[in-house]
């Protein structure tokens, strides 16, 4: 059967001799730049109905790994009273030199005095808040209060993470002889990432630093330092050891890029600001101390605060976090630094 209408009534596209506004309902040309990228450039016909759609969810930015507070194994749980500074006290052991313990038959033993020393942790206030207005809450297509609450909670742990990391690289804490600790010792073995870990382990054992409860020390590596360790070509390195451990040619941890437990260390990777400059931090038991108030309403963790609405028209609602806390190196010998990427 023959078609009696114009070609544009039956097929597409329309040829240039015809008039699309009389036959086709179409979007037309799109903007290729600017704020209206992807939207129709014209306003005639039904193109004004073609608009931007929104996914009604506020996405998060990428977030770094948070882990430093977990290494503060010394905590002020037996405070004598409320104070701005928490003092941790030590009493040393008696001298164990056999020559000093040898007794003379004709003389009474002389008493050996005990020596006491201490280190301090200073507490300060920290916190942030977000305030939303009634107009924003009434006109926003996305509920903003849950977003504000989640971002505030994340900010609390993120700030505390950096706060716990700050004293790790500084002089502080107390040494086993009662003297103040200097900046952490650098145990870098240039060009030998695995040897850097071994040097840190040797340092801890030489200074009688116990491991954590799992029997391992902790090593927090920057991403660059972890890469240097995983790509080490030395026969005494991590990669060669992994290949020899796996019958499939090291396709396990190598394929997954997982370092795991190595040379007596539990390996962590963090992108904490300031860590990359050092490469890695190695920690033993009681490396960090944490002080916080034990008064009612305070505690070891930040608290989320919902502010009362006090303006006359009840337009401003605020949510925030608050913490009274301090961190300090505790056992000076329990922290060393090294750069596996050097």
C-alpha positions as CSV (number, residue, x, y, z in Angstrom):
1,X,0.0,0.0,0.0
2,X,1.4,3.4,-0.9
3,X,2.0,6.1,1.7
4,X,0.0,9.3,0.9
5,X,1.4,11.6,3.6
6,X,4.7,13.5,3.6
7,X,7.8,11.5,4.4
8,X,8.3,13.2,7.7
9,X,5.0,12.0,8.9
10,X,6.2,8.4,8.6
11,X,10.0,8.3,9.0
12,X,12.8,10.1,10.7
13,X,15.0,12.1,10.4
14,X,13.3,15.0,8.6
15,X,14.8,16.2,5.4
16,X,15.9,19.8,5.1
17,X,13.0,20.7,2.9
18,X,10.4,20.1,5.6
19,X,9.6,22.0,8.8
20,X,10.3,20.0,12.0
21,X,8.3,22.4,14.2
22,X,5.2,21.3,12.3
23,X,5.8,17.6,12.5
24,X,8.3,16.6,15.3
25,X,8.3,17.3,19.0
26,X,12.0,17.5,19.8
27,X,14.6,18.8,22.2
28,X,16.9,20.5,19.7
29,X,20.4,21.8,20.2
30,X,22.1,21.4,23.6
31,X,24.4,23.9,25.4
32,X,28.0,22.6,25.3
33,X,29.5,24.9,27.9
34,X,28.5,27.1,30.9
35,X,26.1,26.6,33.7
36,X,23.4,25.2,31.3
37,X,25.7,22.5,29.9
38,X,23.5,19.7,28.4
39,X,20.3,21.7,28.5
40,X,18.4,22.9,25.4
41,X,19.5,26.2,24.0
42,X,16.1,27.3,22.6
43,X,12.9,28.2,24.5
44,X,10.3,27.6,21.8
45,X,8.0,24.6,21.5
46,X,8.4,22.2,24.4
47,X,12.1,22.6,25.0
48,X,11.3,24.7,28.1
49,X,10.1,21.5,29.7
50,X,13.5,19.9,29.4
51,X,15.2,20.7,32.7
52,X,18.0,19.4,34.9
53,X,17.0,16.6,37.3
54,X,18.6,16.0,40.7
55,X,19.6,13.0,42.6
56,X,18.2,13.8,46.1
57,X,21.3,12.7,48.0
58,X,24.3,14.7,49.1
59,X,27.4,12.6,48.4
60,X,30.5,12.5,50.6
61,X,34.0,13.4,49.7
62,X,36.7,10.8,49.9
63,X,37.9,10.4,53.5
64,X,41.2,9.4,55.0
65,X,41.7,6.5,57.3
66,X,41.5,7.5,61.0
67,X,43.5,5.4,63.6
68,X,45.8,7.4,65.9
69,X,43.5,7.5,69.0
70,X,43.7,3.7,69.2
71,X,47.4,3.9,70.1
72,X,46.7,6.0,73.2
73,X,46.6,3.0,75.4
74,X,47.4,5.0,78.6
75,X,44.3,6.8,79.8
76,X,43.6,8.8,82.9
77,X,41.0,6.6,84.6
78,X,42.1,7.2,88.2
79,X,42.3,10.9,88.6
80,X,42.6,12.3,92.2
81,X,40.4,15.3,91.3
82,X,39.4,17.5,88.4
83,X,42.2,19.4,86.9
84,X,43.5,21.1,83.7
85,X,46.6,18.9,83.6
86,X,46.8,15.2,84.2
87,X,50.1,14.0,85.8
88,X,51.2,10.4,85.3
89,X,53.6,9.2,87.9
90,X,56.4,6.6,87.6
91,X,58.5,4.8,90.2
92,X,61.6,3.1,88.9
93,X,63.0,-0.4,89.6
94,X,65.9,-1.1,91.8
95,X,69.4,-1.4,90.2
96,X,69.8,-5.0,89.1
97,X,73.6,-5.0,88.8
98,X,74.8,-8.2,90.6
99,X,77.9,-6.3,91.8
100,X,75.7,-3.9,93.8
101,X,73.6,-6.8,95.2
102,X,76.5,-8.7,96.6
103,X,76.5,-8.8,100.4
104,X,79.4,-8.5,102.7
105,X,79.3,-10.8,105.7
106,X,80.4,-8.2,108.2
107,X,78.2,-5.3,107.2
108,X,74.4,-4.7,107.2
109,X,72.8,-4.1,103.8
110,X,72.4,-0.4,102.9
111,X,68.9,0.7,101.8
112,X,68.4,1.5,98.1
113,X,66.2,4.6,97.5
114,X,63.4,4.6,95.0
115,X,63.2,7.3,92.4
116,X,60.0,8.9,91.2
117,X,59.4,10.9,88.0
118,X,56.4,11.9,85.9
119,X,55.0,13.2,82.6
120,X,52.1,15.6,82.1
121,X,49.2,15.7,79.6
122,X,47.5,19.1,79.2
123,X,43.8,19.2,78.2
124,X,42.2,21.8,76.0
125,X,38.8,22.4,74.6
126,X,38.0,21.5,71.0
127,X,34.8,21.7,68.9
128,X,32.9,22.9,65.9
129,X,29.2,23.6,65.0
130,X,27.0,24.0,62.0
131,X,23.9,26.2,62.0
132,X,21.0,25.9,59.6
133,X,18.2,28.4,59.1
134,X,14.5,27.9,58.8
135,X,14.5,29.3,55.3
136,X,17.1,26.8,54.2
137,X,15.3,23.9,55.8
138,X,12.0,25.0,54.3
139,X,13.2,25.5,50.7
140,X,16.0,22.9,50.2
141,X,15.1,19.9,48.1
142,X,17.5,17.8,50.2
143,X,17.0,17.6,54.0
144,X,20.0,19.5,55.4
145,X,19.8,18.7,59.1
146,X,20.9,15.0,58.7
147,X,23.7,16.0,56.5
148,X,24.9,18.6,59.0
149,X,24.7,16.1,61.8
150,X,26.7,13.5,59.9
151,X,29.4,16.0,58.8
152,X,29.8,17.2,62.3
153,X,30.3,13.7,63.7
154,X,32.9,13.0,61.0
155,X,34.7,16.2,61.8
156,X,34.9,15.3,65.5
157,X,36.7,12.1,64.9
158,X,38.8,13.6,62.1
159,X,40.0,16.5,64.3
160,X,40.7,14.2,67.2
161,X,42.7,11.9,64.9
162,X,45.0,14.7,63.9
163,X,45.2,15.9,67.5
164,X,46.4,12.4,68.6
165,X,49.0,12.3,65.8
166,X,50.5,15.8,66.6
167,X,52.6,14.8,69.6
168,X,53.9,11.6,68.0
169,X,56.6,13.5,66.1
170,X,57.5,15.9,68.9
171,X,59.8,15.8,71.8
172,X,58.0,14.6,74.9
173,X,57.1,11.8,77.2
174,X,59.5,10.3,79.7
175,X,62.4,7.8,79.2
176,X,63.1,4.8,81.3
177,X,65.7,6.7,83.3
178,X,63.3,9.5,84.2
179,X,64.6,12.1,81.7
180,X,62.4,13.8,79.2
181,X,62.2,12.3,75.7
182,X,63.7,14.0,72.7
183,X,62.2,13.9,69.2
184,X,61.8,10.3,68.0
185,X,64.8,8.4,66.8
186,X,65.0,8.0,63.0
187,X,65.9,4.4,62.1
188,X,65.8,4.8,58.3
189,X,67.9,2.4,56.3
190,X,68.2,4.1,52.9
191,X,67.1,2.0,50.0
192,X,66.1,-0.9,52.3
193,X,62.4,-0.7,53.3
194,X,62.4,-4.0,55.1
195,X,65.6,-3.2,56.9
196,X,64.0,0.0,58.2
197,X,61.3,-2.1,59.8
198,X,63.9,-4.5,61.2
199,X,65.8,-1.5,62.6
200,X,62.7,-0.3,64.4
201,X,62.1,-3.7,65.8
202,X,65.7,-3.9,67.0
203,X,65.4,-0.5,68.7
204,X,62.3,-1.5,70.6
205,X,63.8,-4.8,71.8
206,X,67.0,-3.0,72.7
207,X,65.0,-0.6,74.8
208,X,62.8,-3.3,76.3
209,X,59.6,-1.8,74.7
210,X,56.8,-4.4,74.9
211,X,54.5,-5.0,71.9
212,X,50.8,-4.4,72.0
213,X,48.3,-7.0,73.4
214,X,48.3,-8.9,70.1
215,X,52.1,-9.5,70.5
216,X,52.9,-7.1,67.6
217,X,54.3,-3.6,67.3
218,X,52.4,-1.1,65.1
219,X,53.8,0.5,61.9
220,X,51.8,3.3,60.3
221,X,53.1,3.9,56.8
222,X,52.3,6.7,54.3
223,X,51.0,5.5,51.0
224,X,54.4,6.2,49.4
225,X,56.2,4.2,52.1
226,X,53.8,1.3,51.7
227,X,54.4,1.2,48.0
228,X,58.2,1.2,48.5
229,X,57.9,-1.7,50.8
230,X,55.6,-3.7,48.5
231,X,57.8,-3.1,45.4
232,X,61.1,-3.9,47.2
233,X,63.2,-6.1,44.9
234,X,65.7,-7.2,47.5
235,X,65.6,-11.0,48.3
236,X,65.2,-10.0,52.0
237,X,62.2,-7.9,51.2
238,X,58.4,-8.3,51.6
239,X,57.6,-9.1,48.0
240,X,60.2,-11.9,47.6
241,X,59.0,-13.4,50.8
242,X,55.4,-13.3,49.7
243,X,56.2,-15.0,46.4
244,X,58.0,-17.8,48.3
245,X,55.1,-18.2,50.7
246,X,52.5,-18.6,47.9
247,X,52.5,-21.6,45.6
248,X,50.7,-19.6,43.0
249,X,53.6,-17.1,42.7
250,X,52.5,-14.6,45.3
251,X,49.1,-13.9,43.8
252,X,47.6,-13.6,47.3
253,X,48.7,-10.6,49.2
254,X,50.6,-9.2,46.2
255,X,47.5,-9.3,44.1
256,X,45.4,-7.7,46.8
257,X,48.1,-5.2,47.7
258,X,47.8,-6.1,51.4
259,X,50.9,-6.0,53.5
260,X,49.3,-7.2,56.7
261,X,51.6,-8.6,59.5
262,X,55.3,-8.3,58.6
263,X,58.6,-8.4,60.6
264,X,56.7,-8.3,64.0
265,X,54.6,-5.3,63.0
266,X,50.9,-4.9,62.2
267,X,51.0,-2.6,59.2
268,X,48.6,0.3,58.8
269,X,48.4,2.8,56.0
270,X,47.3,6.4,56.7
271,X,47.3,9.7,54.8
272,X,47.4,11.9,57.9
273,X,48.8,15.3,57.1
274,X,52.5,15.4,58.2
275,X,53.0,11.6,58.0
276,X,54.4,11.6,54.4
277,X,57.3,13.8,55.4
278,X,58.5,11.2,57.9
279,X,57.4,8.1,55.9
280,X,56.4,5.9,58.8
281,X,55.9,5.9,62.5
282,X,56.6,2.8,64.6
283,X,54.9,2.4,67.9
284,X,55.1,0.0,70.9
285,X,53.1,-0.4,74.0
286,X,52.2,2.8,76.0
287,X,53.5,5.1,73.2
288,X,50.7,7.7,73.7
289,X,48.8,8.9,76.7
290,X,45.3,10.5,76.6
291,X,43.9,12.8,79.3
292,X,40.3,13.8,79.6
293,X,38.0,15.1,82.2
294,X,36.0,12.6,84.3
295,X,33.5,15.2,85.4
296,X,29.8,14.5,84.6
297,X,29.1,15.2,80.9
298,X,32.7,14.6,79.9
299,X,34.5,11.4,78.9
300,X,37.1,9.8,76.6
301,X,35.1,10.6,73.3
302,X,33.8,13.8,71.8
303,X,30.1,14.5,72.5
304,X,27.6,15.7,69.9
305,X,25.8,18.8,71.1
306,X,22.3,19.8,69.9
307,X,22.1,23.5,70.6
308,X,18.9,24.9,72.1
309,X,16.9,27.2,69.7
310,X,17.1,30.6,71.4
311,X,16.4,33.2,68.7
312,X,13.0,34.9,69.0
313,X,11.5,33.4,65.8
314,X,13.1,29.9,66.3
315,X,14.8,30.1,62.9
316,X,18.4,29.0,63.8
317,X,19.2,25.4,64.7
318,X,22.7,24.3,65.5
319,X,24.5,20.9,65.9
320,X,28.1,20.6,66.9
321,X,30.7,18.6,68.8
322,X,32.7,19.3,71.9
323,X,35.6,17.6,73.7
324,X,38.0,18.4,76.5
325,X,41.1,16.3,75.8
326,X,44.8,16.1,75.5
327,X,47.4,13.7,74.0
328,X,51.1,13.3,74.8
329,X,53.9,10.9,74.1
330,X,54.1,8.7,77.2
331,X,57.0,6.2,76.9
332,X,59.6,8.1,74.8
333,X,61.3,4.9,73.7
334,X,57.9,3.5,72.3
335,X,58.0,5.7,69.2
336,X,60.5,5.8,66.4
337,X,60.3,7.1,62.9
338,X,61.7,5.9,59.6
339,X,61.2,6.3,55.9
340,X,60.9,3.0,53.9
341,X,60.6,5.1,50.7
342,X,64.0,6.8,51.3
